[in-house]
Amino acid sequence: MSGFVEAAGQAMGADMVLVSRIRFPEEPVTAIAIYDRSGQASHYEYPLRGTPCEQVFIDNQPFVMGCGLQEAFPSDEDLGAFGLNSYVGMPLFHEGKCFGLVAALFRAENPPSEPILKVFKHVEDRIASGIRAYDAIQAERLELRGQVAHGRKRLEIALGASGIGVWEYDMTAGSTRWDDRMCELYGVPWQGEIVKPEEWLKFIHPDDLEAVWGNTLRAVQDRKPYQIEFRILRLDGAVRTLRSVGQYVEIEGANPGFIGCDRDITDDMALAVELKDRSREAEAANLAKSQFLANASHKLRTPLNHILSSLEILRSSGYDETQEKWLGVAKSSGQNLLNIINDFLDMTRLENRTMDVDRTAFDPRDIVEHAVEMCVGDDRSVSLRLNVHPETPQVLVSDPRRVGQVVINL
């Protein structure tokens, strides 16, 4: 389009040739392509009202004025500014409506209007197509601007909710620009001012100053990512801990530097300390519980073993069948209680990771028969039948007590 208006202007001897996009009479008209022999106008936007271009738009047909242009359109100050006296313009249509025009303007009077209109008519379709392409580009730009504005708004909301402050360090100027949230973190009023390094360092806690400044200098010299945690002394006297991260960037049209953000992690660190203390307390309580269970189990096992030994002695002393039965029940119950105590001991060993497994030869039938007796007990309403596969081995090597625990649980 720019190539056409320049070539047309030179060929016609025109002082100005323009292609304009017209949307509404009330809106300014944009010259999407313009040739100005004087070189004064490279981008041109003008009101439609009171101009010869309005005449083209209203009449929907070519408009020609060979002289007296400034007198005919006195409100068009640009005609006088450029010294233009004659005009040849033609409307451009899309879907039956005028949506633009092409015009040639001259300082001289009475230019050859017929050949000019013939040229315009010859390239009418291509110019109209160019305007439609311009509209498509503008629509795309408008959509992109909307997306950028929407994304920027979302980012602003997210940053505001998170309390993250954003900063930008200019390595050439040696200064940093803070946003309003950075000022909130440091407890200073935001005025969009530039922060010098020496001003920033005044906020750093004296015990952290050397590490912070050394880390910053290394990041700037090496142009590598920056991350550090440090304490600051706010103007209100509060001591806060910040985490600062930054990334070296080189953006076209801007000085090299770093872009980063700061976040207040004071509460996070306090919570971490509290969780660590609670974890230690829980571990101590768990250890105390395990020790209590172990001690209680050991104290219970000693008298229970005496009872079981005494029952065994009584059984060997000679009793009738009924007394023998009840002695057997007493011994079996005592043995079951001893197994329960041993289970408590196993639990403490598991928690302390001191569990040992015995390797003893035993008959698996005895283990299963004992489990059946445990499950049935004295309840005669319960019927439990035991069938042993003929290929079951007579001897296994493992921990019989723990195998018995598994069988009973099954």
C-alpha positions in Angstrom: 0.0 0.0 0.0 2.8 2.5 0.9 4.6 1.6 -2.3 1.4 2.3 -4.4 0.7 5.8 -2.9 4.4 6.8 -3.4 4.5 5.6 -7.0 1.1 7.1 -7.7 2.1 10.5 -6.2 5.3 10.7 -8.2 3.6 9.6 -11.4 0.7 12.0 -11.0 2.9 14.9 -9.8 0.7 15.0 -6.7 1.8 16.7 -3.5 -0.1 14.2 -1.4 -1.7 10.8 -2.0 -3.5 8.9 0.7 -5.6 5.9 1.3 -7.9 6.3 4.3 -10.1 4.0 6.4 -13.5 5.4 7.3 -15.6 3.8 10.0 -18.0 6.5 11.2 -18.3 10.2 10.4 -17.9 11.1 14.0 -14.6 9.2 14.4 -11.2 10.5 13.2 -10.1 9.1 9.9 -6.8 7.1 9.7 -4.6 7.5 6.6 -3.3 3.9 6.5 -1.0 4.8 3.7 0.2 8.3 2.8 2.6 10.0 0.4 3.6 13.6 1.2 6.0 15.2 -1.2 7.1 17.7 1.5 7.9 14.8 3.9 5.9 16.4 6.8 3.3 13.6 7.2 4.4 10.0 7.7 1.4 9.2 9.9 -1.8 11.1 9.4 -5.1 11.1 11.3 -7.7 13.7 10.7 -11.4 14.5 11.4 -13.7 13.7 8.6 -16.2 16.5 9.2 -15.7 19.6 7.1 -13.2 18.0 4.7 -13.3 17.1 1.0 -13.0 13.5 2.1 -16.4 13.8 3.9 -17.9 14.8 0.5 -16.6 11.6 -1.0 -18.1 9.6 1.9 -21.5 11.3 1.8 -21.9 11.2 -2.0 -20.5 7.7 -2.3 -19.0 8.8 -5.6 -15.8 10.5 -6.8 -15.3 14.1 -5.9 -13.2 16.5 -7.9 -12.3 20.2 -7.1 -9.7 21.8 -9.4 -9.3 25.0 -7.4 -10.5 27.0 -4.3 -10.2 24.0 -2.1 -9.2 25.9 1.0 -12.0 28.4 0.5 -14.6 25.6 0.0 -13.5 23.8 3.2 -12.4 26.5 5.6 -12.6 24.2 8.7 -10.0 21.9 7.2 -6.9 23.6 8.6 -4.6 20.9 7.2 -5.3 22.2 3.6 -3.8 25.5 4.5 -1.0 24.0 6.5 0.1 21.9 3.5 -0.8 24.6 0.9 -3.2 22.3 -1.0 -5.6 23.8 -3.5 -7.1 20.9 -5.6 -8.5 17.5 -4.8 -9.3 14.2 -6.7 -10.9 11.5 -4.5 -12.8 8.2 -5.0 -14.7 6.1 -2.5 -13.9 2.4 -1.8 -16.6 -0.1 -1.1 -17.0 -3.2 1.0 -20.3 -5.2 1.0 -22.0 -2.2 -0.7 -20.9 0.4 1.9 -18.2 3.0 1.7 -15.5 2.1 4.1 -12.6 4.1 2.8 -11.2 6.3 0.0 -8.2 7.1 -2.1 -7.4 10.7 -2.9 -4.7 12.9 -4.5 -4.2 16.5 -3.5 -2.2 19.2 -5.3 -0.8 22.6 -4.6 -1.3 23.4 -8.3 -4.8 24.0 -9.7 -6.8 21.9 -12.2 -4.9 18.6 -12.1 -5.9 16.0 -14.8 -8.7 14.4 -12.8 -9.9 11.9 -15.5 -6.5 10.0 -15.8 -6.2 10.1 -12.0 -9.6 8.6 -11.4 -8.9 6.0 -14.1 -5.8 4.9 -12.2 -7.7 4.7 -9.0 -10.4 2.7 -10.7 -7.9 0.3 -12.1 -6.4 -0.5 -8.6 -9.7 -0.1 -6.7 -10.0 -3.9 -5.8 -6.4 -4.1 -4.7 -6.7 -1.0 -2.5 -9.9 -2.3 -1.0 -8.3 -5.7 -0.3 -5.4 -3.8 1.4 -7.9 -2.0 3.7 -9.5 -5.3 4.6 -6.1 -6.7 5.4 -5.4 -3.6 7.5 -8.7 -4.2 9.4 -7.8 -7.8 10.0 -4.4 -6.8 11.4 -5.9 -4.1 13.6 -8.5 -6.6 14.9 -5.7 -9.0 15.7 -3.7 -6.3 17.5 -6.8 -5.2 19.4 -7.4 -8.8 20.5 -3.7 -9.2 21.5 -3.9 -5.9 23.5 -7.0 -7.3 25.3 -5.3 -10.5 26.1 -2.2 -8.7 27.4 -4.4 -6.4 29.5 -6.3 -9.3 30.8 -3.1 -11.2 31.6 -1.6 -8.2 33.2 -4.8 -7.7 35.3 -4.7 -11.4 36.4 -1.0 -11.1 37.2 -1.7 -8.0 39.3 -4.4 -9.8 41.2 -2.2 -12.9 41.8 0.7 -10.8 42.9 -1.5 -8.7 45.2 -3.0 -11.8 46.8 0.4 -13.5 47.2 2.1 -10.5 48.6 5.0 -10.8 46.2 6.9 -7.6 45.3 8.5 -7.2 41.9 11.7 -5.3 41.2 13.8 -4.5 38.1 17.5 -3.7 38.4 19.1 -1.6 35.6 22.8 -2.5 35.4 23.6 0.5 33.3 21.9 3.0 35.5 22.8 1.1 38.7 19.4 1.5 40.2 16.3 -0.6 40.9 12.7 0.1 40.3 10.2 -1.2 42.9 6.5 -1.8 42.5 4.0 -0.9 45.2 4.2 -4.3 46.8 7.9 -4.1 47.2 7.4 -0.8 49.1 4.8 -2.6 51.3 7.3 -5.3 52.1 9.9 -2.8 53.2 7.3 -0.6 55.0 7.9 2.5 52.9 5.4 4.7 50.9 5.3 4.0 47.2 5.9 6.9 44.9 7.2 5.1 41.9 10.7 6.2 42.8 13.9 4.6 41.8 15.9 2.9 44.6 19.6 3.1 44.7 21.7 0.2 46.1 22.9 2.2 49.0 19.3 3.1 49.9 18.3 -0.6 49.7 21.2 -1.7 51.9 20.0 0.5 54.7 17.1 -1.9 55.2 19.3 -5.1 55.5 19.8 -6.5 58.9 23.5 -5.9 60.0 24.1 -9.6 60.6 23.0 -10.4 57.0 24.5 -7.4 55.2 27.8 -8.9 54.2 26.2 -12.1 52.8 23.5 -10.2 50.9 25.9 -7.7 49.3 28.4 -10.5 48.3 25.7 -12.6 46.8 24.3 -9.6 44.9 27.7 -8.6 43.5 28.5 -12.2 42.3 25.1 -12.4 40.6 25.7 -9.1 38.8 29.2 -10.0 37.8 28.4 -13.5 36.6 25.0 -12.5 35.2 23.5 -15.6 36.7 20.2 -16.3 38.6 20.0 -14.7 42.0 18.5 -16.2 45.2 19.0 -15.3 48.8 17.1 -15.2 52.1 17.8 -12.3 54.5 16.3 -10.2 57.3 15.3 -6.5 56.9 14.7 -3.8 59.5 11.5 -1.9 58.4 10.9 1.7 59.2 8.3 0.7 61.8 10.9 -1.3 63.7 9.6 -4.8 62.6 12.2 -7.4 61.6 11.0 -9.5 58.7 12.7 -12.3 56.7 12.5 -12.1 52.9 13.3 -14.5 50.1 14.6 -12.7 47.0 15.0 -14.3 43.5 16.1 -12.7 40.3 17.0 -13.6 36.7 19.4 -11.8 34.3 17.6 -10.5 31.2 18.5 -8.7 28.0 15.4 -7.1 26.4 15.7 -5.4 23.1 15.5 -1.6 23.5 16.3 -1.7 27.2 19.4 -1.8 29.4 20.6 -5.3 30.6 19.7 -6.1 34.1 17.8 -8.3 36.5 14.1 -8.9 37.0 13.0 -10.5 40.2 10.6 -10.6 43.1 10.7 -10.6 46.9 8.4 -12.5 49.3 8.0 -12.3 53.0 8.7 -15.7 54.5 8.7 -14.7 58.2 5.5 -16.6 59.0 6.6 -19.6 56.9 9.8 -19.9 58.8 8.0 -19.6 62.2 5.6 -22.3 61.1 8.5 -24.5 60.0 10.1 -24.1 63.4 6.8 -24.9 65.1 6.3 -28.0 63.1 9.8 -29.2 63.8 9.3 -28.7 67.5 6.0 -30.5 67.4 7.6 -33.3 65.4 10.3 -33.7 68.1 7.6 -33.7 70.8 5.7 -36.4 69.0 8.8 -38.5 68.6 9.6 -38.1 72.3 6.0 -39.1 73.2 6.1 -42.1 70.9 9.4 -43.2 72.4 8.1 -42.8 75.9 5.0 -44.9 75.0 7.2 -47.6 73.5 9.4 -47.7 76.6 6.4 -47.9 78.8 4.9 -50.8 76.8 8.2 -52.6 76.9 8.6 -52.1 80.6 5.0 -53.1 81.4 5.3 -56.2 79.2 8.5 -57.3 80.8 7.0 -56.8 84.3 3.8 -58.8 83.3 5.8 -61.6 81.7 7.7 -62.6 84.9 4.7 -63.3 87.2 2.8 -64.9 84.3 5.7 -67.3 83.6 5.6 -68.2 87.3 1.9 -69.0 87.0 2.3 -71.1 83.9 5.2 -73.0 85.6 3.0 -73.6 88.7 0.2 -74.9 86.5 2.5 -77.3 84.8 3.7 -78.6 88.2 0.1 -79.1 89.4 -0.7 -81.0 86.2 2.2 -83.4 86.8 1.2 -84.0 90.4 -1.8 -86.2 89.5 -5.4 -85.1 89.2 -8.6 -86.6 88.1 -9.9 -86.0 84.5 -12.0 -83.0 85.3 -9.3 -81.2 87.3 -6.8 -82.1 84.5 -9.1 -80.4 82.0 -9.5 -77.2 83.9 -5.8 -77.0 84.6 -5.2 -77.3 80.8 -7.7 -74.5 80.2 -5.9 -72.3 82.7 -2.5 -73.0 81.2 -3.8 -72.4 77.7 -5.4 -69.1 78.7 -2.2 -68.0 80.5 -0.2 -68.9 77.4 -2.6 -66.8 75.2 -2.2 -63.9 77.6 1.6 -64.3 77.3 1.3 -64.2 73.5 -0.6 -61.0 73.7 2.1 -59.5 75.9 4.7 -60.7 73.4 2.6 -59.0 70.7 3.0 -55.7 72.6 6.7 -56.2 72.8 6.8 -56.9 69.0 5.0 -53.6 68.4 7.5 -51.7 70.4 10.3 -53.5 68.6 8.8 -52.6 65.2 8.5 -48.9 66.2 12.1 -48.9 67.4 13.3 -51.0 64.4 14.8 -53.7 66.7 12.6 -56.6 65.5 14.3 -60.0 65.4 12.8 -63.2 63.8 13.6 -66.6 65.3 14.4 -69.6 63.1 13.1 -72.7 64.8 11.9 -76.1 63.4 8.2 -76.7 64.1 5.2 -78.8 62.9 2.8 -76.5 61.1 -0.1 -78.7 62.1 0.4 -77.7 65.8 0.3 -74.1 64.8 -3.0 -74.5 62.9 -4.6 -76.7 65.6 -3.7 -74.1 68.3 -5.3 -71.4 66.1 -8.5 -73.4 65.8 -8.7 -73.9 69.5 -8.1 -70.1 70.0 -10.9 -69.2 67.6 -13.5 -71.8 69.0 -12.7 -71.6 72.7 -15.6 -72.8 74.9 -18.3 -71.7 72.4 -19.8 -75.0 71.3 -22.2 -73.2 68.9 -19.2 -72.5 66.7 -18.1 -75.4 64.4 -14.7 -75.1 62.8 -13.3 -78.1 60.8 -9.6 -78.5 60.2 -8.4 -80.3 57.1 -4.7 -80.8 56.5 -3.5 -81.4 53.0 -1.5 -84.7 52.8 1.4 -82.9 51.1 1.8 -80.5 54.0 5.4 -80.8 55.3 5.8 -82.0 58.8 8.6 -79.6 59.7 9.1 -76.0 58.8 11.9 -73.6 59.9 10.7 -70.1 60.8 9.4 -68.2 63.8 6.5 -70.4 65.1 5.0 -67.7 67.3 4.8 -65.1 64.5 3.5 -67.7 62.0 0.8 -68.5 64.6 -0.1 -64.8 64.8 -0.5 -64.7 61.0 -2.7 -67.8 61.0 -4.9 -66.5 63.8 -5.4 -63.2 62.0 -6.4 -65.0 58.8 
